[in-house]
Amino acid sequence: MLVLTRKSGESIRVGESILLTVLECRGKFVKLGITAPPQLPVHREEVYLRIRAENLAAAKSTDTMSILLENVPEELRDSGREEAPGEPDSD
């Protein structure tokens, strides 16, 4: 772990696209500003861990596919499926 000391208004750059700025220091609390590309998710640790746990639980679910397809219109459910070579036409 890299440990740095920064004052209010000072920044730390991570790579080319992430900027962490100390906005305020008050007692034991530090307010940070994070500038990152929109496609890069930024979460508090406890939120990230909850999202990860929910994703793992969903992936282990026996009916994951039915849950995913729940809101897909019937006519679109099989539209992306290509027939395997040698598979007879259903018509």
Helices and strands as residue ranges (DSSP letters): E 11-14, E 18-26, E 29-35, H 45-60, H 64-69, H 74-77
